[in-house]
Amino acid sequence: MKRILVVEDEAYLASRLAQVLEEEGYAAETAAAGREALKAALSEEFDLLIVDWMLPELDGVELVRRLRAAEVATPVLLLTARDQIEDRVEGLDAGADDYLPKPFAFAELLARVRALTRRQRSQPSEPLLRVGDVVLDPARHVVWRGKERIELTAKEFALLATLMRRPGQVFTRPVLLETVWDADAKVYANVVDLYVSHLRNKLDREGEPSHIRTVRGVGYAFEER
């Protein structure tokens, strides 16, 4: 069953959208704010996101930008009452896959949902990430080092995936905060150092250099050792 996250702060509309989608055979979940949706989309697998432009905490376009920066490729259907060409261009340039102006007919919304979920089904799933003897499977959400399966929390997995998607690239702490923790005001830069320490404790082997290289004063890179 296809999973769809509806990101809409109007409670009635969110509930109605979820009802219509469920009647069509989809599993629908809702989020009322941008940060809530970002955390859900980074830690769970969805087949489609239906995102309202005007959201509290983090608007829909910025939500899409942050997801694409974190290399989350889940299709996004952007809903908005803003119907200027410039607005459509901004939303699509941010990484949205389609755009539906409000008010809309549910029949048209469902047609766009079918088109976007078909498009996703025809695309290959994200390949395994391999750096040295570390393998990360984005689809199954599992990690191995050699033949040993490594158990990670959702945040540890998201941090490792971010680093492994570009091996050798140095990621600054602010960039990692932005992509993994959505730069929440309650999160401090030293949380990156803490989670890197957690990853090293789980991945590293005694007597061998760590895959995660510290660049003093800058950030971290994941490298083959």
Secondary structure, DSSP 8 states (H G I E B T S, - for coil): --EEEEE-S-HHHHHHHHHHHHHTT-EEEEESSHHHHHHHHHHS--SEEEEESS-SSS-HHHHHHHHHHTT----EEEEES---HHHHHHHHHHT-SEEEESS--HHHHHHHHHHHHHHHHHS-----EEETTEEEETTTTEEEETTEEE---HHHHHHHHHHHHSTT--EEHHHHHHHHSTT-TT--THHHHHHHHHHHHHH--TTS--SEEEETTTEEEE---
